[in-house]
Amino acid sequence: MSELDYIRWIRSQTPKAPRVLLGPGDDAAVVDWATGKPCVVTTDMLLEGSCFRLAEAGPYLVGRKALAVNLSDIAAMAARPVAAVISVGLPRQGGREIAAELYRGARELADQFETPIVGGDTNSWDGPLVISVTILGEATDRGVVRRSGAQPGDWLLVTGPLGGSIQGKHLTFIPRVREALRLHEVADLHAMIDISDGLAQDVNHICEESHCGAVLTAEAIPITEAARKMSDAKSPLQHALSDGEDFELVFAVSREDGERLPRAELGMVKIGECVAEGLWLEECGVRKPLEVRGYVHEF
Ligand SMILES: [Mg+2]
């Protein structure tokens, strides 16, 4: 299949969307931004061998994940996704089938979040699969939520259980876009981040940007079944604290908002509080320094 055939096929698969004035097939796409709200842009590139194993995950789930991680970043800003562009570097071997399945995986999730895929680029080469997604989102009337803004005394909450995502959740998670928008309506979100590097590390990102500290309560941290079943040297709690790619949201709100939120209904759990400085783990009432050991890209 040539790139032209692929574009023709994608055009035939692309439904009309109200804000897409011009979709795939021209030199650039045109998206209606007459709402006047700020554009929130995020991009993420996934590399075979580093971010996924194509033979294990299959191209459908890789396409889905590439879109999902970007939706998660839009969620972390409490913004609304509007449109996506996807670029791929396809391996020459089997590129045609991979291209179709990548698109299908991305498209199914995009449809669930009403995020039309408006364009992209397709190349093939002698290297492994590379897929890069960019999402254009839109701030709500309440603006975006940044990592800065947490204050000592704030509660820290998380949207779901953590750890062991390598067992499958890193490919199949549902980005917390709806939860973030709902929270943004009912509470004054001081700071928020999606957990990509691991809970301890991502809470540390909030602390650094907010110039405060945090104490996490070991017994309160929700842990996935997957993390409990892992049989390596790490405890389930250690998995929950340091495993990457959970893609839940961690956020800081005032104590008053924290108490008021329908936490059980929203599936949210208080895991700690912000303090003046330091990063701490409190276990059985004893406070110890929390080592930040999450995933870091080295280069
Ligand atoms: Mg993020």
Residues whose N, C-alpha, C, O or C-beta is under 5 A from the ligand:
A	BS01	MG	D73 A76 D194
